[in-house]
Amino acid sequence: MTNISILMYHQVGVFDRPAAHRSTYCHIRRFKAQMAYLKYLNYRVISADEAVDLVQGKQKMEGHAVVLTFDDGYADFLDTVWPILSRYRFPATVFMVSDLAGQPSSWFEADGRETPALLNVEQLRQLRRAGVTIGAHTLSHPRLSRIPREQMTQEIVESRRQLTEMLEEDIPYFCYPYGDYDAAVVDAVKDAGFQAAFSCIRGAAVPGDDLFLLPRKAISYGDSLAGFWWKLHMKHAKKLPTTSASAKGCC
């Protein structure tokens, strides 16, 4: 049986111990240890394209694969994360809040948190030239199921259009902010022309899964290497996030 652990990261860096939203922070020290663990134990770290092919049955493999995804598009990805991934030749996908390129992550204000800057257009282009996959994460990071239908559609369609213009290529993948979706949101993502979408459903992806509700495993600030191993090898069964988990653990 093929299990695909699609790992979900947000910010990676040096942080004071967060009291909340722990799944949106990963200390750089632990991130380095996690990536070294994957490298030296010969995990198969694959791209989003390869993962989608496996889910569709276009490729075959036995065992366990790992996919690295990073939500929101924080500017420090370029200087902090990508040098580590490059050293190990690990592919990665960044889901970008397109209308806020080069601006602060303004949705953090509602939680009273600092608003780190997002990647600007040239940084996105630089990462794409280096091989990073760029996916869409809406225009402004709203809860898509809670806004008017017309606005919801615009957030999805225009995010793809903006990134296509920025990078001069197709944008195949979408990620739901906060893991928030309903049937109308999923239909809008399909209608916008995306090939697949990534959710906050917990667990491993397997061949035959719904391409527009791909599950992921959130890597949290508090995850030790033992916890990291547990998520990779034991947390395979799919589980919908609770409302509070969706709000705090999947941004």
ChimeraX attribute file (.defattr): number of C-alpha atoms within 10 A of each C-alpha:
attribute: neighborCount
match mode: 1-to-1
recipient: residues
	/A:1	9
	/A:2	16
	/A:3	21
	/A:4	26
	/A:5	26
	/A:6	27
	/A:7	20
	/A:8	23
	/A:9	25
	/A:10	25
	/A:11	24
	/A:12	22
	/A:13	16
	/A:14	11
	/A:15	12
	/A:16	7
	/A:17	11
	/A:18	12
	/A:19	6
	/A:20	12
	/A:21	17
	/A:22	19
	/A:23	23
	/A:24	22
	/A:25	23
	/A:26	21
	/A:27	18
	/A:28	17
	/A:29	11
	/A:30	18
	/A:31	21
	/A:32	14
	/A:33	14
	/A:34	16
	/A:35	17
	/A:36	16
	/A:37	15
	/A:38	16
	/A:39	17
	/A:40	9
	/A:41	8
	/A:42	9
	/A:43	14
	/A:44	15
	/A:45	24
	/A:46	17
	/A:47	22
	/A:48	23
	/A:49	15
	/A:50	15
	/A:51	24
	/A:52	22
	/A:53	14
	/A:54	22
	/A:55	21
	/A:56	16
	/A:57	13
	/A:58	11
	/A:59	12
	/A:60	11
	/A:61	11
	/A:62	8
	/A:63	10
	/A:64	17
	/A:65	22
	/A:66	22
	/A:67	23
	/A:68	21
	/A:69	25
	/A:70	22
	/A:71	24
	/A:72	27
	/A:73	29
	/A:74	26
	/A:75	21
	/A:76	16
	/A:77	20
	/A:78	16
	/A:79	9
	/A:80	14
	/A:81	19
	/A:82	19
	/A:83	12
	/A:84	16
	/A:85	17
	/A:86	14
	/A:87	11
	/A:88	15
	/A:89	13
	/A:90	21
	/A:91	19
	/A:92	21
	/A:93	22
	/A:94	26
	/A:95	24
	/A:96	29
	/A:97	27
	/A:98	29
	/A:99	17
	/A:100	21
	/A:101	24
	/A:102	18
	/A:103	17
	/A:104	17
	/A:105	21
	/A:106	16
	/A:107	15
	/A:108	13
	/A:109	11
	/A:110	7
	/A:111	10
	/A:112	8
	/A:113	12
	/A:114	12
	/A:115	14
	/A:116	15
	/A:117	17
	/A:118	24
	/A:119	25
	/A:120	17
	/A:121	16
	/A:122	13
	/A:123	16
	/A:124	25
	/A:125	17
	/A:126	14
	/A:127	18
	/A:128	15
	/A:129	11
	/A:130	12
	/A:131	16
	/A:132	19
	/A:133	21
	/A:134	26
	/A:135	31
	/A:136	32
	/A:137	29
	/A:138	30
	/A:139	22
	/A:140	20
	/A:141	21
	/A:142	19
	/A:143	17
	/A:144	24
	/A:145	16
	/A:146	11
	/A:147	11
	/A:148	9
	/A:149	14
	/A:150	8
	/A:151	12
	/A:152	21
	/A:153	21
	/A:154	15
	/A:155	24
	/A:156	26
	/A:157	20
	/A:158	17
	/A:159	25
	/A:160	28
	/A:161	17
	/A:162	17
	/A:163	24
	/A:164	17
	/A:165	12
	/A:166	14
	/A:167	17
	/A:168	11
	/A:169	10
	/A:170	15
	/A:171	21
	/A:172	19
	/A:173	26
	/A:174	27
	/A:175	29
	/A:176	29
	/A:177	26
	/A:178	21
	/A:179	23
	/A:180	21
	/A:181	18
	/A:182	11
	/A:183	8
	/A:184	14
	/A:185	18
	/A:186	18
	/A:187	13
	/A:188	19
	/A:189	24
	/A:190	17
	/A:191	13
	/A:192	19
	/A:193	15
	/A:194	20
	/A:195	16
	/A:196	20
	/A:197	23
	/A:198	24
	/A:199	24
	/A:200	27
	/A:201	22
	/A:202	22
	/A:203	25
	/A:204	28
	/A:205	29
	/A:206	22
	/A:207	20
	/A:208	10
	/A:209	15
	/A:210	14
	/A:211	19
	/A:212	20
	/A:213	19
	/A:214	23
	/A:215	30
	/A:216	25
	/A:217	27
	/A:218	24
	/A:219	22
	/A:220	20
	/A:221	23
	/A:222	16
	/A:223	20
	/A:224	15
	/A:225	14
	/A:226	9
	/A:227	14
	/A:228	20
	/A:229	15
	/A:230	13
	/A:231	20
	/A:232	21
	/A:233	13
	/A:234	12
	/A:235	15
	/A:236	20
	/A:237	11
	/A:238	14
	/A:239	13
	/A:240	14
	/A:241	17
	/A:242	11
	/A:243	12
	/A:244	9
	/A:245	15
	/A:246	17
	/A:247	16
	/A:248	16
	/A:249	23
	/A:250	25
	/A:251	25
